[in-house]
Protein backbone atom coordinates (compact mmCIF):
# COMPACT_ATOMS: atom_id res chain seq x y z
CA UNK A 1 0.00 0.00 0.00
CA UNK A 2 1.03 3.62 -0.48
CA UNK A 3 2.18 5.72 2.47
CA UNK A 4 1.02 9.25 3.26
CA UNK A 5 2.77 11.03 6.15
CA UNK A 6 1.39 13.78 8.33
CA UNK A 7 4.12 16.47 8.33
CA UNK A 8 6.06 16.67 11.62
CA UNK A 9 3.45 14.58 13.45
CA UNK A 10 4.62 10.99 13.18
CA UNK A 11 1.33 9.45 12.03
CA UNK A 12 0.84 8.20 8.51
CA UNK A 13 -1.96 6.83 6.36
CA UNK A 14 -1.60 3.68 4.33
CA UNK A 15 -3.86 3.86 1.31
CA UNK A 16 -4.78 2.06 -1.87
CA UNK A 17 -7.42 2.30 -4.56
CA UNK A 18 -8.77 -1.18 -5.27
CA UNK A 19 -9.42 -2.43 -8.83
CA UNK A 20 -13.15 -1.80 -8.25
CA UNK A 21 -12.37 1.91 -7.64
CA UNK A 22 -12.78 1.92 -3.84
CA UNK A 23 -10.28 4.15 -1.97
CA UNK A 24 -9.12 2.44 1.25
CA UNK A 25 -7.38 4.53 3.92
CA UNK A 26 -5.90 3.01 7.08
CA UNK A 27 -4.30 4.95 9.95
CA UNK A 28 -2.43 2.41 12.10
CA UNK A 29 -2.45 3.22 15.83
CA UNK A 30 -0.25 0.59 17.46
CA UNK A 31 -1.14 -0.26 21.04
CA UNK A 32 -4.57 1.42 20.98
CA UNK A 33 -7.42 -0.76 22.23
CA UNK A 34 -10.18 1.03 20.30
CA UNK A 35 -10.62 0.87 16.53
CA UNK A 36 -13.01 2.61 14.15
CA UNK A 37 -14.22 1.80 10.63
CA UNK A 38 -16.30 4.08 8.40
CA UNK A 39 -17.74 3.02 5.05
CA UNK A 40 -19.34 5.90 3.14
CA UNK A 41 -20.90 6.70 -0.20
CA UNK A 42 -20.66 10.05 -1.96
CA UNK A 43 -24.44 10.30 -2.02
CA UNK A 44 -26.69 12.53 0.03
CA UNK A 45 -29.89 14.49 0.21
CA UNK A 46 -29.06 16.76 -2.74
CA UNK A 47 -28.46 13.88 -5.18
CA UNK A 48 -32.03 13.59 -6.40
CA UNK A 49 -31.52 13.67 -10.18
CA UNK A 50 -28.90 11.53 -11.89
CA UNK A 51 -27.95 9.87 -15.16
CA UNK A 52 -26.97 6.21 -15.21
CA UNK A 53 -26.62 3.86 -18.17
CA UNK A 54 -28.11 6.51 -20.45
CA UNK A 55 -31.28 6.95 -18.36
CA UNK A 56 -32.17 10.02 -16.28
CA UNK A 57 -33.70 9.33 -12.86
CA UNK A 58 -35.70 11.85 -10.82
CA UNK A 59 -36.23 10.78 -7.22
CA UNK A 60 -38.23 12.26 -4.32
CA UNK A 61 -36.55 14.30 -1.60
CA UNK A 62 -35.31 12.14 1.28
CA UNK A 63 -34.26 8.95 -0.54
CA UNK A 64 -30.62 9.02 0.66
CA UNK A 65 -31.73 9.40 4.28
CA UNK A 66 -34.39 6.71 3.81
CA UNK A 67 -31.76 4.33 2.42
CA UNK A 68 -29.57 4.96 5.47
CA UNK A 69 -32.39 3.72 7.71
CA UNK A 70 -33.21 0.67 5.61
CA UNK A 71 -29.66 -0.56 4.89
CA UNK A 72 -29.45 -2.19 8.34
CA UNK A 73 -32.23 -4.65 7.38
CA UNK A 74 -30.73 -7.96 6.19
CA UNK A 75 -32.36 -10.51 3.86
CA UNK A 76 -32.48 -13.17 6.62
CA UNK A 77 -34.65 -10.92 8.78
CA UNK A 78 -31.87 -9.86 11.15
CA UNK A 79 -30.69 -6.31 11.77
CA UNK A 80 -27.04 -5.32 11.27
CA UNK A 81 -27.14 -2.69 14.01
CA UNK A 82 -28.32 -5.26 16.53
CA UNK A 83 -25.67 -7.75 15.38
CA UNK A 84 -22.89 -5.17 15.75
CA UNK A 85 -24.14 -4.21 19.20
CA UNK A 86 -24.22 -7.88 20.26
CA UNK A 87 -20.54 -8.11 19.31
CA UNK A 88 -19.66 -5.18 21.56
CA UNK A 89 -19.46 -2.54 18.84
CA UNK A 90 -20.98 0.93 18.98
CA UNK A 91 -22.47 1.58 15.53
CA UNK A 92 -24.32 4.40 13.83
CA UNK A 93 -24.88 6.18 10.50
CA UNK A 94 -25.58 9.65 9.17
CA UNK A 95 -26.75 11.35 5.98
CA UNK A 96 -25.74 14.83 4.88
CA UNK A 97 -26.34 16.84 1.72
CA UNK A 98 -23.74 14.82 -0.22
CA UNK A 99 -22.64 11.88 1.96
CA UNK A 100 -24.10 8.83 3.66
CA UNK A 101 -21.78 7.04 6.09
CA UNK A 102 -21.99 3.89 8.21
CA UNK A 103 -19.49 3.32 11.00
CA UNK A 104 -18.66 1.46 14.19
CA UNK A 105 -16.08 1.55 16.97
CA UNK A 106 -15.03 -1.45 19.02
CA UNK A 107 -12.31 -2.88 21.26
CA UNK A 108 -12.65 -6.47 19.98
CA UNK A 109 -13.96 -8.43 16.97
CA UNK A 110 -12.82 -5.67 14.61
CA UNK A 111 -12.46 -7.82 11.48
CA UNK A 112 -15.76 -9.64 12.07
CA UNK A 113 -17.47 -6.28 12.50
CA UNK A 114 -15.75 -4.88 9.41
CA UNK A 115 -16.92 -7.87 7.36
CA UNK A 116 -20.49 -7.27 8.50
CA UNK A 117 -20.23 -3.53 7.74
CA UNK A 118 -19.02 -4.14 4.19
CA UNK A 119 -21.64 -6.83 3.57
CA UNK A 120 -24.75 -5.08 4.85
CA UNK A 121 -23.94 -1.74 3.19
CA UNK A 122 -23.41 -3.50 -0.15
CA UNK A 123 -26.48 -5.79 0.15
CA UNK A 124 -29.78 -4.02 -0.64
CA UNK A 125 -32.95 -5.61 0.68
CA UNK A 126 -36.28 -3.78 0.62
CA UNK A 127 -39.88 -4.98 0.67
CA UNK A 128 -43.21 -3.19 0.43
CA UNK A 129 -43.78 -3.90 4.12
CA UNK A 130 -40.38 -2.63 5.29
CA UNK A 131 -40.69 0.52 3.18
CA UNK A 132 -44.15 1.25 4.58
CA UNK A 133 -42.84 0.77 8.12
CA UNK A 134 -39.88 3.06 7.38
CA UNK A 135 -42.21 5.73 6.00
CA UNK A 136 -44.11 5.82 9.28
CA UNK A 137 -40.96 6.05 11.40
CA UNK A 138 -39.24 8.69 9.26
CA UNK A 139 -42.46 10.73 8.95
CA UNK A 140 -42.44 11.02 12.76
CA UNK A 141 -38.80 12.11 12.63
CA UNK A 142 -39.62 14.74 10.00
CA UNK A 143 -42.53 16.09 12.04
CA UNK A 144 -40.32 16.36 15.13
CA UNK A 145 -37.78 18.29 13.06
CA UNK A 146 -40.44 20.82 12.06
CA UNK A 147 -40.52 22.00 15.68
CA UNK A 148 -36.73 22.45 15.84
CA UNK A 149 -35.63 26.12 15.80
CA UNK A 150 -32.18 24.99 14.63
CA UNK A 151 -33.59 23.21 11.59
CA UNK A 152 -35.94 26.08 10.79
CA UNK A 153 -33.10 28.59 11.04
CA UNK A 154 -30.62 26.63 8.90
CA UNK A 155 -33.01 25.70 6.11
CA UNK A 156 -34.53 29.17 6.26
CA UNK A 157 -31.12 30.58 5.39
CA UNK A 158 -30.49 27.91 2.73
CA UNK A 159 -33.84 28.75 1.15
CA UNK A 160 -32.89 32.43 1.12
CA UNK A 161 -29.46 31.79 -0.41
CA UNK A 162 -30.46 29.26 -3.07
CA UNK A 163 -33.30 29.54 -5.56
CA UNK A 164 -33.24 25.99 -6.93
CA UNK A 165 -30.36 23.89 -5.60
CA UNK A 166 -31.64 20.93 -3.52
CA UNK A 167 -29.31 21.98 -0.67
CA UNK A 168 -32.13 24.37 0.27
CA UNK A 169 -34.34 21.43 1.29
CA UNK A 170 -34.12 19.08 4.26
CA UNK A 171 -32.02 15.95 3.83
CA UNK A 172 -34.88 13.93 5.37
CA UNK A 173 -37.39 15.20 2.79
CA UNK A 174 -41.02 15.84 3.63
CA UNK A 175 -43.85 13.56 4.72
CA UNK A 176 -45.29 13.90 1.21
CA UNK A 177 -42.00 13.21 -0.62
CA UNK A 178 -41.12 10.05 1.32
CA UNK A 179 -44.64 8.70 0.72
CA UNK A 180 -43.59 8.38 -2.94
CA UNK A 181 -40.56 6.19 -2.17
CA UNK A 182 -40.92 2.57 -3.29
CA UNK A 183 -38.63 -0.48 -3.10
CA UNK A 184 -37.84 0.12 -6.77
CA UNK A 185 -36.71 3.68 -5.95
CA UNK A 186 -34.37 2.39 -3.25
CA UNK A 187 -32.93 -0.37 -5.43
CA UNK A 188 -32.27 2.09 -8.26
CA UNK A 189 -30.49 4.60 -6.01
CA UNK A 190 -28.47 1.90 -4.25
CA UNK A 191 -27.38 0.50 -7.60
CA UNK A 192 -26.35 3.96 -8.79
CA UNK A 193 -24.51 5.32 -5.76
CA UNK A 194 -23.53 2.37 -3.56
CA UNK A 195 -20.86 1.17 -5.96
CA UNK A 196 -17.24 0.98 -4.79
CA UNK A 197 -15.97 3.66 -7.19
CA UNK A 198 -18.37 6.15 -5.52
CA UNK A 199 -17.46 5.13 -1.96
CA UNK A 200 -14.57 5.21 0.50
CA UNK A 201 -13.45 3.05 3.43
CA UNK A 202 -11.46 4.46 6.37
CA UNK A 203 -10.14 2.41 9.31
CA UNK A 204 -8.22 3.72 12.32
CA UNK A 205 -6.69 1.71 15.16
CA UNK A 206 -4.33 -1.17 15.84
CA UNK A 207 -5.31 -2.86 12.60
CA UNK A 208 -3.61 -4.36 9.53
CA UNK A 209 -3.96 -2.32 6.35
CA UNK A 210 -3.26 -5.17 3.94
CA UNK A 211 -5.84 -7.40 5.59
CA UNK A 212 -8.46 -4.66 5.44
CA UNK A 213 -7.84 -4.03 1.73
CA UNK A 214 -7.98 -7.76 0.98
CA UNK A 215 -11.30 -8.11 2.83
CA UNK A 216 -12.82 -5.19 0.94
CA UNK A 217 -11.65 -6.58 -2.40
CA UNK A 218 -13.07 -10.03 -1.64
CA UNK A 219 -16.46 -8.85 -0.33
CA UNK A 220 -17.08 -6.06 -2.84
CA UNK A 221 -15.67 -7.71 -5.96
CA UNK A 222 -13.26 -6.40 -8.57
CA UNK A 223 -15.61 -4.91 -11.18
CA UNK A 224 -15.29 -1.16 -11.66
CA UNK A 225 -18.63 0.34 -12.65
CA UNK A 226 -19.61 3.65 -14.23
CA UNK A 227 -19.90 6.68 -11.96
CA UNK A 228 -23.39 8.27 -11.85
CA UNK A 229 -23.72 11.77 -13.28
CA UNK A 230 -25.48 14.19 -10.94
CA UNK A 231 -27.64 17.14 -11.91
CA UNK A 232 -28.29 19.92 -9.39
CA UNK A 233 -30.05 22.16 -11.86
CA UNK A 234 -29.07 25.44 -13.45
CA UNK A 235 -26.05 27.19 -11.92
CA UNK A 236 -27.04 29.84 -9.41
CA UNK A 237 -25.88 33.45 -9.18
CA UNK A 238 -23.80 34.56 -6.22
CA UNK A 239 -26.55 36.96 -5.17
CA UNK A 240 -29.06 35.40 -2.75
CA UNK A 241 -32.48 34.31 -3.97
CA UNK A 242 -34.04 36.29 -1.10
CA UNK A 243 -32.55 38.74 1.34
CA UNK A 244 -34.33 37.57 4.48
CA UNK A 245 -36.25 34.69 6.06
CA UNK A 246 -38.21 35.29 9.26
CA UNK A 247 -40.35 33.07 11.47
CA UNK A 248 -41.79 33.04 14.97
CA UNK A 249 -41.40 29.97 17.20
CA UNK A 250 -41.55 29.03 20.87
CA UNK A 251 -38.08 30.18 21.90
CA UNK A 252 -36.85 32.45 24.70
CA UNK A 253 -34.62 34.76 22.62
CA UNK A 254 -34.11 35.48 18.92
CA UNK A 255 -31.73 33.31 16.89
CA UNK A 256 -30.18 34.35 13.60
CA UNK A 257 -27.95 33.26 10.73
CA UNK A 258 -26.16 35.51 8.27
CA UNK A 259 -24.73 33.90 5.15
CA UNK A 260 -23.29 34.38 1.68
CA UNK A 261 -22.62 32.00 -1.19
CA UNK A 262 -19.23 31.65 -2.80
CA UNK A 263 -17.95 29.66 -5.77
CA UNK A 264 -16.69 26.12 -5.12
CA UNK A 265 -13.54 25.39 -7.19
CA UNK A 266 -13.23 22.38 -9.49
CA UNK A 267 -9.77 21.36 -8.20
CA UNK A 268 -9.48 19.49 -4.93
CA UNK A 269 -6.38 21.42 -3.86
CA UNK A 270 -8.12 24.72 -4.66
CA UNK A 271 -11.07 23.57 -2.56
CA UNK A 272 -8.83 22.88 0.41
CA UNK A 273 -7.16 26.27 0.06
CA UNK A 274 -10.52 28.06 -0.07
CA UNK A 275 -11.80 26.15 2.96
CA UNK A 276 -8.74 27.06 5.02
CA UNK A 277 -8.73 30.66 3.76
CA UNK A 278 -12.36 31.11 4.75
CA UNK A 279 -11.96 29.58 8.20
CA UNK A 280 -8.79 31.52 9.02
CA UNK A 281 -10.27 34.79 7.77
CA UNK A 282 -13.51 34.33 9.71
CA UNK A 283 -11.79 33.37 12.94
CA UNK A 284 -9.50 36.40 12.72
CA UNK A 285 -12.33 38.83 12.03
CA UNK A 286 -15.20 37.35 14.05
CA UNK A 287 -13.79 34.65 16.35
CA UNK A 288 -13.86 34.67 20.17
CA UNK A 289 -10.53 36.53 20.39
CA UNK A 290 -11.62 39.28 17.99
CA UNK A 291 -12.64 42.82 19.04
CA UNK A 292 -15.92 42.20 17.18
CA UNK A 293 -16.86 39.32 19.46
CA UNK A 294 -15.57 40.72 22.74
CA UNK A 295 -17.25 44.10 22.22
CA UNK A 296 -20.64 42.55 21.35
CA UNK A 297 -20.34 39.94 24.11
CA UNK A 298 -19.60 42.63 26.70
CA UNK A 299 -22.61 44.59 25.39
CA UNK A 300 -24.86 41.56 25.87
CA UNK A 301 -25.54 41.22 22.13
CA UNK A 302 -23.77 37.87 21.66
CA UNK A 303 -23.47 34.67 23.63
CA UNK A 304 -20.84 31.93 23.56
CA UNK A 305 -22.91 30.02 21.02
CA UNK A 306 -22.00 32.52 18.28
CA UNK A 307 -19.96 30.96 15.52
CA UNK A 308 -18.72 31.73 12.03
CA UNK A 309 -17.59 29.11 9.55
CA UNK A 310 -17.47 27.78 6.03
CA UNK A 311 -19.37 24.82 4.65
CA UNK A 312 -19.44 23.09 1.29
CA UNK A 313 -21.44 20.21 -0.15
CA UNK A 314 -22.87 18.99 -3.44
CA UNK A 315 -21.15 21.69 -5.46
CA UNK A 316 -22.18 24.53 -3.15
CA UNK A 317 -20.11 26.64 -0.77
CA UNK A 318 -21.15 29.31 1.71
CA UNK A 319 -20.04 31.36 4.68
CA UNK A 320 -22.37 31.08 7.68
CA UNK A 321 -22.40 32.94 10.99
CA UNK A 322 -24.91 33.26 13.77
CA UNK A 323 -26.21 32.37 17.18
CA UNK A 324 -28.59 33.75 19.80
CA UNK A 325 -28.94 37.50 20.28
CA UNK A 326 -31.47 39.88 21.80
CA UNK A 327 -30.88 42.18 18.81
CA UNK A 328 -29.93 40.40 15.55
CA UNK A 329 -30.20 43.69 13.65
CA UNK A 330 -27.44 45.23 15.78
CA UNK A 331 -25.19 42.19 15.32
CA UNK A 332 -25.64 42.18 11.55
CA UNK A 333 -24.86 45.91 11.47
CA UNK A 334 -21.73 45.24 13.54
CA UNK A 335 -20.61 42.59 11.01
CA UNK A 336 -20.89 45.22 8.28
CA UNK A 337 -18.81 47.68 10.33
CA UNK A 338 -16.16 45.02 10.98
CA UNK A 339 -15.89 44.37 7.25
CA UNK A 340 -15.56 48.09 6.52
CA UNK A 341 -12.84 48.42 9.16
CA UNK A 342 -11.07 45.46 7.54
CA UNK A 343 -11.29 47.26 4.19
CA UNK A 344 -9.64 50.38 5.66
CA UNK A 345 -7.10 48.88 8.04
CA UNK A 346 -6.54 45.24 7.11
CA UNK A 347 -5.94 42.50 9.69
CA UNK A 348 -3.96 42.91 12.87
CA UNK A 349 -0.89 40.77 12.10
CA UNK A 350 -0.40 39.43 15.63
CA UNK A 351 -4.03 38.31 15.91
CA UNK A 352 -3.91 36.79 12.42
CA UNK A 353 -0.90 34.65 13.34
CA UNK A 354 -2.44 33.63 16.67
CA UNK A 355 -5.55 32.44 14.85
CA UNK A 356 -3.42 30.50 12.38
CA UNK A 357 -1.59 28.73 15.23
CA UNK A 358 -4.87 28.04 17.01
CA UNK A 359 -6.31 26.46 13.84
CA UNK A 360 -3.18 24.36 13.41
CA UNK A 361 -3.47 23.16 17.00
CA UNK A 362 -7.17 22.39 16.59
CA UNK A 363 -6.44 20.27 13.53
CA UNK A 364 -3.73 18.41 15.42
CA UNK A 365 -6.11 17.79 18.30
CA UNK A 366 -8.68 16.51 15.81
CA UNK A 367 -6.37 13.64 14.92
CA UNK A 368 -7.04 12.09 18.35
CA UNK A 369 -10.79 11.68 17.79
CA UNK A 370 -11.02 8.53 15.68
CA UNK A 371 -14.62 8.88 14.48
CA UNK A 372 -14.36 12.59 13.66
CA UNK A 373 -11.00 11.96 11.97
CA UNK A 374 -12.52 9.21 9.83
CA UNK A 375 -15.31 11.58 8.82
CA UNK A 376 -12.75 14.27 7.89
CA UNK A 377 -10.83 11.78 5.75
CA UNK A 378 -14.04 10.72 3.99
CA UNK A 379 -14.85 14.36 3.26
CA UNK A 380 -11.39 15.07 1.89
CA UNK A 381 -11.46 12.01 -0.37
CA UNK A 382 -14.83 12.97 -1.82
CA UNK A 383 -13.70 16.58 -2.36
CA UNK A 384 -10.49 15.52 -4.09
CA UNK A 385 -7.71 16.40 -1.67
CA UNK A 386 -5.71 14.55 1.00
CA UNK A 387 -6.23 15.50 4.64
CA UNK A 388 -2.51 15.84 5.56
CA UNK A 389 -2.23 18.57 2.90
CA UNK A 390 -3.95 21.04 5.21
CA UNK A 391 -0.84 21.10 7.45
CA UNK A 392 1.25 22.36 4.54
CA UNK A 393 -1.36 24.69 2.99
CA UNK A 394 -2.38 26.49 6.20
CA UNK A 395 1.08 28.06 6.80
CA UNK A 396 1.08 29.41 3.20
CA UNK A 397 -2.04 31.58 3.54
CA UNK A 398 -1.42 35.33 3.51
CA UNK A 399 -3.31 38.11 5.26
CA UNK A 400 -4.13 39.70 1.91
CA UNK A 401 -5.58 36.45 0.56
CA UNK A 402 -7.85 36.14 3.59
CA UNK A 403 -8.76 39.84 3.53
CA UNK A 404 -9.72 39.73 -0.15
CA UNK A 405 -11.91 36.69 0.44
CA UNK A 406 -13.91 38.42 3.18
CA UNK A 407 -14.25 41.75 1.38
CA UNK A 408 -15.59 39.94 -1.69
CA UNK A 409 -17.82 37.39 0.05
CA UNK A 410 -19.28 39.61 2.77
CA UNK A 411 -20.26 42.40 0.40
CA UNK A 412 -23.73 43.60 1.55
CA UNK A 413 -25.28 42.62 -1.80
CA UNK A 414 -24.23 39.00 -1.27
CA UNK A 415 -25.66 38.56 2.24
CA UNK A 416 -28.88 36.82 3.24
CA UNK A 417 -30.30 36.56 6.74
CA UNK A 418 -32.56 34.15 8.62
CA UNK A 419 -34.13 35.09 11.96
CA UNK A 420 -36.29 33.08 14.36
CA UNK A 421 -38.05 35.31 16.89
CA UNK A 422 -40.07 34.40 20.01
CA UNK A 423 -43.83 34.13 19.57
PyMOL commands that set and color helices and strands:
alter all, ss='L'
color gray80, all
select helices_A, chain A and resi 63-70+80-86+110-121+128-146+149-161+166-168+175-178+183-193+196-198+209-220+268-286+291-298+328-345+349-366+370-383+387-396+399-409+412-414
alter helices_A, ss='H'
color red, helices_A
select strands_A, chain A and resi 2-5+12-17+23-28+35-41+49-52+55-58+90-95+100-106+199-205+229-230+244-249+255-261+307-313+316-324+415-422
alter strands_A, ss='S'
color yellow, strands_A
deselect
rebuild
show_as cartoon
